[in-house]
Amino acid sequence: MAAKNLKRVALLTGGGDCPGLNPAIRGAVLRLAQEGVECLGMREGWRGMIEGKADPLTPADVAWIVGKGGTILGTSRTNPYKKEGGVEKVAETFKKLELDALIAMGGEDTLGVASKLWTERKLPVIGVPKTMDNDLSATDYTFGFDTAATVAVDAAERLRDTGLSHRRVMLLEVMGRHAGWVALFTGLAAGADYVCLPERPVDVKDMAAKVKAAFAARKTALVVASEAVDLPGETVKKELDEFGHEVLKSRGVAERLTEALEKETGLEVRSAVIGHIQRGGAPTLFDRILGTRVGVKAAELALAGDFGNMVALKGNAVVPVSLKEATAKLKTVDKEWLDLLDRLTAISGKTPVAA
């Protein structure tokens, strides 16, 4: 489909919200408007496509949202493939609203739906990668991640201050479902003494030894843990969402790790869970620029008729990759990063006392 044939494009945001979505929406709408293309915003992700609920999106509507967190379109974790007649209703919405293309912004689940709609129905879709977990393998980084990790680092450093004042061990639980990138970057940037990731089981004995060594040197210690880690010997009842993923809202990782640490070390441990705070607020400079760039590129792919693709960041370039490739597997923390983390935490206890 050539640019001259593109008249109306819909945009949706699905899954968990994160900073950078509004810049991406803005970038796509402004670029399409330059070519005289009308834009519609689908309400609350795939739910909006199932129900046919949309609102006009004009340049005036998006002019000032580059620095605003969340998504002006609303979002949900709706899966059309889990709703009776859901896929057929999505196809009907394309016809009813006379859509020439759909730009879907989301993570593995949202883009997985887009990929199937393209493969099975040849519906004209373009994907934009969004996830604070940074776990899409076809792109170097996703917007939302930088902001989430930056917020988490600030929280970790604040905990370290109060931990040193009270001579306590401090533990911070951060988000991260299957991949521990937020916990990894937070731990590295904040100088944590131990980081617990979902990519490997928690070694309570090793954690306790390193925490005790750090505490002996500095009269405090800092542990960063992903919300999805498992402790050896524990069985956690799991609730699943429409995409078959565990709902992590009540796992109590911070409390369980606190109890285990106090038992093993005999030290006083305090924990904090920042949860959805990582998802809100203004996006960082990196996420504003990345969101804007991938939004513009998604619009250009739609204008060129390059459907079935997702926009990826490769080095410093934004390029198309197939949705099938983009959703084939998750990007998890690999051995190189784990080795770096282990080298740094192995020597953390030797740092002189700061106060």
C-alpha positions as a printed Julia matrix, in Angstrom:
355×3 Matrix{Float64}:
   0.0     0.0    0.0
   1.53    3.3   -1.04
   1.37    6.42   1.09
  -1.19    8.04  -1.18
  -3.66    5.21  -0.42
  -3.36    5.47   3.34
  -6.26    7.49   4.68
  -7.0     6.34   8.23
  -4.73    4.7   10.83
  -5.64    3.54  14.33
  -3.27    3.39  17.31
  -3.57    1.33  20.48
  -1.52    0.78  23.62
  -1.81   -2.57  25.39
  -0.47   -4.3   28.49
   1.2    -2.47  31.35
   1.63    1.26  30.91
   5.06    2.86  31.04
   6.72    6.22  30.36
   7.4     6.7   26.66
   4.0     5.65  25.32
   2.75    9.2   24.94
   5.88   10.34  23.07
   5.44    7.35  20.74
   1.77    8.2   20.14
   2.75   11.8   19.46
   5.51   10.84  17.03
   3.22    8.6   15.0
   0.31   11.06  14.87
   2.45   14.04  13.89
   4.22   12.09  11.14
   0.98   10.72   9.71
  -0.66   14.15   9.86
   2.13   15.49   7.63
   0.84   13.16   4.91
  -2.81   14.05   5.5
  -3.6    10.72   7.2
  -6.4    10.68   9.78
  -5.61    9.0   13.12
  -7.88    7.26  15.61
  -6.99    6.23  19.14
  -8.44    2.89  20.2
  -9.52    2.89  23.84
  -7.83    0.51  26.27
  -5.76   -1.64  23.96
  -7.22   -4.69  22.22
 -10.45   -4.17  24.17
 -11.02   -1.08  22.05
 -10.52   -3.06  18.86
 -12.96   -5.72  20.04
 -15.6    -3.17  21.05
 -14.9    -0.72  18.22
 -14.34    2.18  20.62
 -12.18    4.94  19.22
 -11.54    8.66  19.5
 -10.02   11.08  16.96
  -6.33   11.82  17.4
  -5.18   15.14  15.96
  -1.87   16.99  16.2
  -3.54   19.32  18.71
  -4.45   16.32  20.89
  -0.83   15.16  21.14
   1.05   18.46  21.02
   2.09   18.52  24.68
   2.14   14.88  25.72
   5.83   14.19  25.05
   6.65   14.67  28.74
   3.56   12.99  30.17
   3.66    9.51  31.71
   1.16    6.73  31.07
  -0.93    6.61  27.91
  -3.71    8.97  26.87
  -5.38    6.06  25.08
  -5.77    3.9   28.15
  -4.66    0.27  28.25
  -5.74   -3.23  29.26
  -4.46   -6.79  29.22
  -7.28   -7.96  26.97
  -6.44  -10.87  24.65
  -8.75  -11.16  21.61
  -7.78  -14.82  21.27
  -9.2   -15.51  24.74
 -12.52  -13.76  24.09
 -15.37  -15.51  22.3
 -15.46  -14.07  18.81
 -12.71  -11.62  19.77
 -10.59  -12.01  16.65
 -13.62  -11.72  14.37
 -14.66   -8.54  16.19
 -11.2    -7.06  15.69
 -11.48   -7.78  11.96
 -14.96   -6.24  11.93
 -13.6    -3.08  13.58
 -11.07   -2.72  10.77
 -13.95   -2.71   8.28
 -16.39   -0.67  10.37
 -13.89    2.14  11.01
 -12.41    1.83   7.5
  -8.9     1.4    8.87
  -6.01    1.16   6.44
  -3.53    0.27   9.2
  -3.17   -0.31  12.94
  -0.13    0.64  15.02
  -0.05   -1.54  18.14
   2.22   -0.41  20.96
   3.02   -2.98  23.62
   5.16   -5.81  24.9
   5.33   -9.51  24.13
   1.6   -10.1   24.64
   0.23   -7.11  22.73
   2.67   -7.67  19.87
   2.06  -11.42  19.96
  -1.58  -10.71  19.14
  -0.51   -8.32  16.37
   1.81  -10.96  14.94
  -0.97  -13.58  14.81
  -3.41  -11.12  13.24
  -0.9   -10.44  10.49
   0.09  -14.08   9.97
  -3.41  -15.55  10.14
  -5.59  -12.72   8.83
  -3.19  -10.44   6.97
  -4.6    -7.48   8.88
  -2.33   -4.45   8.25
  -0.52   -4.05  11.57
   2.72   -2.4   12.69
   4.27   -3.01  16.12
   5.99   -0.61  18.49
   7.94   -2.24  21.35
   6.99   -1.03  24.8
   7.97   -2.63  28.07
   9.7    -1.46  31.19
  11.06   -5.03  31.49
  13.24   -4.53  28.38
  12.65   -8.19  27.5
  11.99   -8.11  23.74
  14.87   -9.85  22.01
  14.62   -8.14  18.6
  15.42   -4.66  19.95
  18.35   -3.4   22.0
  16.17   -1.32  24.32
  12.48   -0.61  24.82
  11.16    2.72  26.03
   9.95    2.63  29.62
  12.94    0.67  30.82
  15.27    3.64  31.31
  12.66    5.55  33.33
  11.76    2.54  35.46
  15.38    1.74  36.28
  16.18    5.4   36.97
  13.3     5.61  39.45
  14.42    2.36  41.08
  18.02    3.58  41.43
  16.78    6.72  43.18
  14.75    4.57  45.58
  17.71    2.28  46.25
  20.01    5.17  47.08
  17.42    6.65  49.45
  17.14    3.28  51.19
  20.91    3.12  51.55
  20.92    6.49  53.31
  18.42    5.44  55.94
  20.02    2.01  56.24
  23.34    3.59  57.11
  21.71    5.93  59.61
  20.04    3.06  61.47
  22.7     0.39  60.86
  20.27   -1.83  58.99
  20.19   -4.02  55.92
  17.85   -2.58  53.28
  16.04   -4.58  50.6
  14.31   -3.12  47.55
  11.83   -5.1   45.45
  11.5    -3.91  41.85
   9.35   -5.02  38.93
  10.39   -7.7   36.45
   8.31  -10.71  35.42
  10.45  -13.13  33.41
  13.54  -10.98  32.89
  15.61   -9.26  35.55
  16.89   -6.29  33.6
  15.39   -3.67  35.93
  16.81   -5.39  39.0
  20.17   -5.89  37.28
  20.61   -2.29  36.15
  19.28   -0.95  39.45
  21.68   -3.11  41.43
  24.66   -2.21  39.28
  23.92    1.52  39.22
  23.14    1.75  42.94
  26.07   -0.42  44.01
  23.91   -3.12  45.59
  25.62   -5.83  47.6
  23.36   -8.55  46.22
  20.87   -8.76  43.36
  18.18  -11.43  43.05
  17.06  -12.17  39.5
  14.4   -14.49  38.05
  17.03  -15.94  35.69
  18.52  -18.01  38.51
  17.38  -19.39  41.87
  18.15  -17.32  44.94
  21.12  -18.75  46.86
  20.15  -17.72  50.38
  23.46  -18.81  51.91
  25.49  -16.85  49.35
  23.25  -13.8   49.75
  23.58  -13.91  53.53
  27.38  -14.21  53.37
  27.75  -11.21  51.07
  25.3    -9.14  53.07
  27.14   -9.9   56.3
  30.47   -8.97  54.69
  29.07   -5.69  53.37
  27.47   -4.87  56.71
  30.73   -5.54  58.56
  32.51   -3.09  56.28
  29.91   -0.31  56.07
  27.34   -0.88  58.83
  24.65   -1.28  56.17
  23.97   -3.39  53.09
  21.67   -3.14  50.1
  19.83   -5.96  48.33
  17.81   -5.48  45.12
  15.32   -8.19  44.12
  13.02   -8.74  41.17
   9.38   -9.35  42.05
   9.39  -12.73  40.28
  12.25  -14.53  42.02
  11.69  -17.88  43.71
  13.22  -19.02  46.97
  14.38  -22.64  47.24
  11.82  -24.95  48.83
   8.93  -22.51  48.52
   5.71  -23.14  46.63
   3.77  -20.07  45.57
   0.15  -20.29  44.39
  -0.02  -18.68  40.97
  -2.85  -16.68  39.44
  -2.72  -16.33  35.65
  -3.9   -13.53  33.36
  -5.49  -13.86  29.9
  -2.08  -14.36  28.31
  -1.17  -17.19  30.68
   1.29  -15.12  32.71
   1.47  -15.12  36.47
  -0.13  -12.15  38.23
   2.63  -10.96  40.54
   0.71   -8.52  42.74
   0.69  -10.66  45.87
   3.84  -12.8   45.79
   5.41  -11.0   48.77
   9.0   -11.39  47.57
  10.31   -8.55  49.74
   8.77   -9.98  52.91
   9.97  -13.51  52.21
  13.52  -12.39  51.44
  13.55  -10.17  54.53
  12.57  -13.11  56.72
  15.19  -15.36  55.13
  17.93  -12.76  55.52
  17.17  -12.03  59.15
  17.16  -15.74  59.91
  20.5   -16.35  58.19
  22.37  -13.2   59.26
  20.86  -12.17  62.59
  20.79   -8.6   61.25
  17.9    -6.17  61.21
  16.42   -5.98  57.71
  13.9    -3.5   56.31
  12.27   -3.77  52.89
  10.45   -1.52  50.45
   8.35   -2.24  47.36
   8.07    0.61  44.86
   5.81   -1.33  42.48
   3.81    0.8   40.06
   5.73    3.96  40.99
   8.24    2.72  38.4
   5.58    2.97  35.7
   4.35    6.49  36.34
   5.71    9.98  36.03
   7.52   11.82  33.29
   9.7     9.75  30.96
  13.45   10.31  31.03
  15.19   12.06  28.15
  16.2     8.68  26.7
  12.64    7.36  26.76
  11.21   10.58  25.3
  13.58   10.42  22.35
  13.29    6.66  21.82
   9.49    6.78  22.06
   9.35    9.62  19.57
  11.7     7.9   17.11
   9.91    4.55  17.08
   6.53    6.29  16.82
   7.67    8.22  13.76
   9.24    5.11  12.22
   6.05    3.09  12.78
   4.12    5.78  10.91
   6.59    5.62   8.05
   6.31    1.83   7.84
   2.53    2.21   7.63
   2.9     4.84   4.92
   5.15    2.49   2.97
   2.83   -0.48   3.45
   5.49   -2.48   5.32
   3.04   -4.35   7.53
   3.78   -7.3    9.78
   6.83   -5.52  11.18
   7.9    -4.02  14.5
  10.2    -1.05  14.91
  13.44   -2.03  16.66
  16.4    -0.1   18.03
  19.61   -1.62  16.67
  22.62    0.33  17.83
  21.56    3.9   17.1
  19.24    3.04  14.21
  15.51    2.37  14.28
  14.78   -0.4   11.8
  11.94   -2.81  10.94
  12.02   -6.42  12.09
   9.26   -8.96  11.53
   6.69   -9.27  14.29
   7.25  -13.01  14.21
  10.95  -12.54  14.96
  10.24   -9.84  17.53
   7.94  -12.08  19.59
   9.75  -15.4   19.07
  11.56  -15.37  22.41
  12.17  -13.19  25.44
  15.44  -11.42  26.1
  16.64  -12.46  29.53
  19.77  -11.56  31.48
  22.59  -13.61  30.0
  25.82  -15.06  31.41
  27.93  -12.03  30.48
  25.8    -9.74  32.61
  25.56  -12.28  35.42
  29.34  -12.61  35.46
  29.75   -8.83  35.68
  27.25   -8.68  38.53
  28.99  -11.48  40.42
  32.41   -9.86  40.03
  31.18   -6.59  41.51
  29.17   -8.05  44.39
  32.04  -10.38  45.27
  34.2    -7.38  46.26
  31.47   -5.09  47.61
  32.14   -6.01  51.21
  35.67   -4.59  51.07
  34.52   -0.98  50.65
  35.58    1.2   53.65
  32.95    2.4   56.11
  31.33    5.61  54.79
  30.12    6.96  58.11
